[in-house]
Amino acid sequence: MRSFIAATGWLGLCIPVAALAASGPEAEQSWIVVALVNWAPMLILVGVWFFFFMRHARGLWPMQETDRQREHMERVETQLERIATALERKQGPGR
């Protein structure tokens, strides 16, 4: 049943609204209204894509990969500095 609902939902998205309206009694509609009704799904899709694109460009995603890499490199650098300091103390200043 669930797949039937999904299939009919996708089918509903694929059928142009103007074709559905044309199947009923002929009613005079402005070409602007018809164009907006037919292009509304595409405009919404482009708007959602633009929203996510700009959100990603501003770095508003929870934790981007570059941030994780930078934090990891800082932890590695701190650990290496501690190791180098411990080795210098162990060997003494004159060696």
KENUKOL-290854 format. One record per atom (N, C-alpha, C): residue number from 0; residue in one letter; z, x, y. Coordinates in Angstrom, 1 decimal. Layout:
# KENUKOL-290854
ATOM   nr  rest      up    east   north
ATOM  NUM     A       Z       X       Y
...
END
This chain:
# KENUKOL-290854
ATOM   nr  rest      up    east   north
ATOM    0     M     0.0     0.8    -1.2
ATOM    0     M     0.0     0.0     0.0
ATOM    0     M     0.0     0.9     1.3
ATOM    1     R     0.8     2.0     1.2
ATOM    1     R     0.9     2.8     2.3
ATOM    1     R    -0.5     3.5     2.7
ATOM    2     S    -1.2     3.9     1.6
ATOM    2     S    -2.5     4.5     1.9
ATOM    2     S    -3.5     3.4     2.5
ATOM    3     F    -3.4     2.2     2.1
ATOM    3     F    -4.2     1.2     2.6
ATOM    3     F    -4.0     1.0     4.1
ATOM    4     I    -2.7     1.0     4.5
ATOM    4     I    -2.4     0.8     5.9
ATOM    4     I    -2.9     2.0     6.7
ATOM    5     A    -2.7     3.2     6.1
ATOM    5     A    -3.2     4.4     6.8
ATOM    5     A    -4.7     4.4     6.9
ATOM    6     A    -5.4     4.0     5.9
ATOM    6     A    -6.9     3.9     5.9
ATOM    6     A    -7.4     2.9     7.0
ATOM    7     T    -6.7     1.7     7.0
ATOM    7     T    -7.2     0.7     8.0
ATOM    7     T    -6.8     1.2     9.4
ATOM    8     G    -5.7     1.9     9.5
ATOM    8     G    -5.4     2.4    10.8
ATOM    8     G    -6.4     3.4    11.4
ATOM    9     W    -6.8     4.3    10.5
ATOM    9     W    -7.9     5.3    10.9
ATOM    9     W    -9.2     4.6    11.2
ATOM   10     L    -9.5     3.6    10.4
ATOM   10     L   -10.7     2.8    10.6
ATOM   10     L   -10.7     2.1    11.9
ATOM   11     G    -9.5     1.6    12.3
ATOM   11     G    -9.4     1.0    13.6
ATOM   11     G    -9.6     1.9    14.7
ATOM   12     L    -9.2     3.2    14.5
ATOM   12     L    -9.4     4.2    15.6
ATOM   12     L   -10.9     4.6    15.7
ATOM   13     C   -11.6     4.5    14.6
ATOM   13     C   -13.0     4.9    14.6
ATOM   13     C   -14.0     3.9    15.1
ATOM   14     I   -13.6     2.6    15.1
ATOM   14     I   -14.5     1.6    15.5
ATOM   14     I   -14.4     1.5    17.0
ATOM   15     P   -15.5     1.6    17.7
ATOM   15     P   -15.5     1.4    19.2
ATOM   15     P   -15.0     0.0    19.6
ATOM   16     V   -14.2     0.0    20.6
ATOM   16     V   -13.7    -1.3    21.1
ATOM   16     V   -14.8    -2.2    21.6
ATOM   17     A   -15.9    -1.6    22.2
ATOM   17     A   -17.0    -2.4    22.7
ATOM   17     A   -17.7    -3.1    21.6
ATOM   18     A   -17.8    -2.4    20.4
ATOM   18     A   -18.5    -3.1    19.3
ATOM   18     A   -17.6    -4.3    18.8
ATOM   19     L   -16.3    -4.1    18.8
ATOM   19     L   -15.5    -5.3    18.4
ATOM   19     L   -15.6    -6.4    19.5
ATOM   20     A   -15.6    -6.0    20.7
ATOM   20     A   -15.7    -7.1    21.8
ATOM   20     A   -17.1    -7.8    21.7
ATOM   21     A   -18.2    -7.0    21.4
ATOM   21     A   -19.5    -7.6    21.3
ATOM   21     A   -19.7    -8.5    20.2
ATOM   22     S   -18.8    -8.4    19.1
ATOM   22     S   -18.9    -9.3    18.0
ATOM   22     S   -18.5   -10.7    18.3
ATOM   23     G   -17.6   -10.9    19.4
ATOM   23     G   -17.1   -12.2    19.8
ATOM   23     G   -18.1   -12.8    20.7
ATOM   24     P   -17.7   -13.9    21.3
ATOM   24     P   -18.6   -14.6    22.3
ATOM   24     P   -18.9   -13.6    23.5
ATOM   25     E   -20.1   -13.7    24.0
ATOM   25     E   -20.5   -12.8    25.0
ATOM   25     E   -19.7   -13.2    26.3
ATOM   26     A   -19.1   -12.2    26.8
ATOM   26     A   -18.4   -12.3    28.1
ATOM   26     A   -18.8   -11.2    29.0
ATOM   27     E   -19.0   -11.6    30.2
ATOM   27     E   -19.5   -10.5    31.2
ATOM   27     E   -18.3    -9.6    31.5
ATOM   28     Q   -18.5    -8.4    31.3
ATOM   28     Q   -17.5    -7.4    31.6
ATOM   28     Q   -18.1    -6.3    32.5
ATOM   29     S   -17.3    -5.8    33.3
ATOM   29     S   -17.8    -4.7    34.2
ATOM   29     S   -18.1    -3.4    33.3
ATOM   30     W   -19.1    -2.7    33.7
ATOM   30     W   -19.4    -1.5    33.0
ATOM   30     W   -18.2    -0.4    33.1
ATOM   31     I   -17.5    -0.6    34.2
ATOM   31     I   -16.3     0.4    34.4
ATOM   31     I   -15.2     0.1    33.4
ATOM   32     V   -15.0    -1.2    33.2
ATOM   32     V   -13.9    -1.6    32.2
ATOM   32     V   -14.4    -1.2    30.8
ATOM   33     V   -15.6    -1.4    30.5
ATOM   33     V   -16.1    -1.0    29.1
ATOM   33     V   -16.0     0.5    28.9
ATOM   34     A   -16.4     1.3    30.0
ATOM   34     A   -16.3     2.7    29.9
ATOM   34     A   -14.9     3.2    29.7
ATOM   35     L   -14.0     2.6    30.5
ATOM   35     L   -12.6     3.0    30.4
ATOM   35     L   -12.0     2.7    29.1
ATOM   36     V   -12.3     1.5    28.5
ATOM   36     V   -11.8     1.1    27.2
ATOM   36     V   -12.3     2.0    26.1
ATOM   37     N   -13.6     2.4    26.2
ATOM   37     N   -14.1     3.2    25.2
ATOM   37     N   -13.7     4.7    25.3
ATOM   38     W   -13.5     5.1    26.5
ATOM   38     W   -13.1     6.5    26.7
ATOM   38     W   -11.6     6.8    26.8
ATOM   39     A   -10.8     5.7    26.8
ATOM   39     A    -9.3     5.9    26.9
ATOM   39     A    -8.8     6.7    25.7
ATOM   40     P    -9.1     6.5    24.5
ATOM   40     P    -8.6     7.4    23.4
ATOM   40     P    -8.9     8.8    23.6
ATOM   41     M   -10.1     9.1    24.0
ATOM   41     M   -10.5    10.5    24.3
ATOM   41     M    -9.7    11.1    25.4
ATOM   42     L    -9.6    10.4    26.5
ATOM   42     L    -8.8    10.9    27.6
ATOM   42     L    -7.3    11.1    27.3
ATOM   43     I    -6.8    10.2    26.5
ATOM   43     I    -5.4    10.4    26.0
ATOM   43     I    -5.3    11.6    25.2
ATOM   44     L    -6.2    11.8    24.3
ATOM   44     L    -6.2    13.0    23.4
ATOM   44     L    -6.3    14.3    24.3
ATOM   45     V    -7.2    14.3    25.2
ATOM   45     V    -7.3    15.5    26.1
ATOM   45     V    -6.0    15.7    26.9
ATOM   46     G    -5.4    14.6    27.4
ATOM   46     G    -4.2    14.7    28.1
ATOM   46     G    -3.1    15.3    27.3
ATOM   47     V    -2.9    14.8    26.1
ATOM   47     V    -1.9    15.4    25.2
ATOM   47     V    -2.2    16.8    24.9
ATOM   48     W    -3.4    17.2    24.6
ATOM   48     W    -3.7    18.6    24.4
ATOM   48     W    -3.4    19.5    25.6
ATOM   49     F    -3.7    19.0    26.8
ATOM   49     F    -3.5    19.7    28.0
ATOM   49     F    -1.9    19.9    28.2
ATOM   50     F    -1.2    18.8    27.9
ATOM   50     F     0.3    18.9    28.0
ATOM   50     F     0.8    20.0    27.2
ATOM   51     F     0.4    20.1    25.9
ATOM   51     F     0.9    21.1    25.0
ATOM   51     F     0.4    22.5    25.3
ATOM   52     F    -0.8    22.5    25.8
ATOM   52     F    -1.4    23.8    26.2
ATOM   52     F    -0.6    24.4    27.4
ATOM   53     M    -0.3    23.6    28.4
ATOM   53     M     0.5    24.1    29.5
ATOM   53     M     1.9    24.4    29.2
ATOM   54     R     2.5    23.6    28.3
ATOM   54     R     3.8    23.9    27.8
ATOM   54     R     3.9    25.3    27.1
ATOM   55     H     2.9    25.5    26.3
ATOM   55     H     2.8    26.8    25.6
ATOM   55     H     2.6    28.0    26.6
ATOM   56     A     1.7    27.7    27.6
ATOM   56     A     1.4    28.8    28.5
ATOM   56     A     2.6    29.2    29.4
ATOM   57     R     3.5    28.2    29.7
ATOM   57     R     4.7    28.5    30.5
ATOM   57     R     5.8    29.0    29.6
ATOM   58     G     5.6    29.1    28.3
ATOM   58     G     6.7    29.6    27.4
ATOM   58     G     7.8    28.7    27.2
ATOM   59     L     7.6    27.4    27.1
ATOM   59     L     8.7    26.5    26.9
ATOM   59     L     8.9    26.1    25.4
ATOM   60     W     8.2    26.8    24.5
ATOM   60     W     8.5    26.6    23.1
ATOM   60     W     9.8    27.2    22.8
ATOM   61     P    10.5    26.7    21.8
ATOM   61     P    11.9    27.1    21.5
ATOM   61     P    12.1    28.6    21.4
ATOM   62     M    11.4    29.3    20.6
ATOM   62     M    11.5    30.8    20.5
ATOM   62     M    10.2    31.3    20.1
ATOM   63     Q     9.5    31.9    21.0
ATOM   63     Q     8.2    32.4    20.6
ATOM   63     Q     8.3    33.7    19.8
ATOM   64     E     7.3    34.0    19.1
ATOM   64     E     7.3    35.2    18.2
ATOM   64     E     7.5    36.5    19.0
ATOM   65     T     7.0    36.6    20.2
ATOM   65     T     7.2    37.9    20.9
ATOM   65     T     8.7    38.0    21.3
ATOM   66     D     9.4    37.0    21.6
ATOM   66     D    10.8    37.1    21.9
ATOM   66     D    11.6    37.6    20.7
ATOM   67     R    11.2    37.1    19.5
ATOM   67     R    11.9    37.5    18.3
ATOM   67     R    11.6    39.0    18.0
ATOM   68     Q    10.4    39.4    18.2
ATOM   68     Q    10.1    40.8    18.0
ATOM   68     Q    10.8    41.7    19.0
ATOM   69     R    10.9    41.3    20.3
ATOM   69     R    11.6    42.1    21.3
ATOM   69     R    13.1    42.2    20.9
ATOM   70     E    13.7    41.1    20.5
ATOM   70     E    15.1    41.1    20.2
ATOM   70     E    15.4    42.0    18.9
ATOM   71     H    14.5    42.0    18.0
ATOM   71     H    14.6    42.8    16.8
ATOM   71     H    14.5    44.3    17.2
ATOM   72     M    13.5    44.6    18.0
ATOM   72     M    13.4    46.0    18.4
ATOM   72     M    14.6    46.5    19.2
ATOM   73     E    15.2    45.7    20.0
ATOM   73     E    16.4    46.1    20.8
ATOM   73     E    17.5    46.3    19.8
ATOM   74     R    17.7    45.5    18.8
ATOM   74     R    18.7    45.8    17.8
ATOM   74     R    18.5    47.1    17.0
ATOM   75     V    17.2    47.3    16.7
ATOM   75     V    16.9    48.6    16.0
ATOM   75     V    17.2    49.8    16.9
ATOM   76     E    16.8    49.7    18.1
ATOM   76     E    17.0    50.8    19.1
ATOM   76     E    18.5    51.0    19.2
ATOM   77     T    19.3    50.0    19.3
ATOM   77     T    20.8    50.2    19.5
ATOM   77     T    21.4    50.9    18.2
ATOM   78     Q    20.9    50.5    17.1
ATOM   78     Q    21.4    51.1    15.8
ATOM   78     Q    21.0    52.5    15.7
ATOM   79     L    19.8    52.8    16.1
ATOM   79     L    19.3    54.2    16.1
ATOM   79     L    20.1    55.1    17.0
ATOM   80     E    20.4    54.6    18.2
ATOM   80     E    21.2    55.3    19.2
ATOM   80     E    22.6    55.6    18.6
ATOM   81     R    23.2    54.6    17.9
ATOM   81     R    24.5    54.9    17.3
ATOM   81     R    24.4    55.9    16.2
ATOM   82     I    23.4    55.9    15.4
ATOM   82     I    23.2    56.9    14.4
ATOM   82     I    23.0    58.3    15.0
ATOM   83     A    22.2    58.4    16.0
ATOM   83     A    22.0    59.7    16.7
ATOM   83     A    23.3    60.2    17.3
ATOM   84     T    24.1    59.4    17.9
ATOM   84     T    25.3    59.8    18.5
ATOM   84     T    26.3    60.3    17.4
ATOM   85     A    26.4    59.6    16.3
ATOM   85     A    27.3    60.0    15.2
ATOM   85     A    26.9    61.3    14.6
ATOM   86     L    25.5    61.5    14.5
ATOM   86     L    25.1    62.8    13.9
ATOM   86     L    25.3    64.0    14.9
ATOM   87     E    25.2    63.7    16.2
ATOM   87     E    25.5    64.8    17.2
ATOM   87     E    27.0    65.1    17.1
ATOM   88     R    27.9    64.2    17.0
ATOM   88     R    29.3    64.4    16.9
ATOM   88     R    29.6    65.2    15.7
ATOM   89     K    29.0    64.8    14.6
ATOM   89     K    29.3    65.5    13.3
ATOM   89     K    28.8    66.9    13.3
ATOM   90     Q    27.7    67.2    13.9
ATOM   90     Q    27.1    68.6    13.8
ATOM   90     Q    27.8    69.5    14.9
ATOM   91     G    28.3    68.9    15.9
ATOM   91     G    28.9    69.7    17.0
ATOM   91     G    27.9    70.0    18.1
ATOM   92     P    28.4    70.4    19.3
ATOM   92     P    27.5    70.6    20.4
ATOM   92     P    26.7    71.9    20.3
ATOM   93     G    27.2    72.9    19.5
ATOM   93     G    26.5    74.3    19.5
ATOM   93     G    25.4    74.4    18.5
ATOM   94     R    25.1    73.4    17.7
ATOM   94     R    24.1    73.6    16.6
ATOM   94     R    22.8    73.0    17.0
END
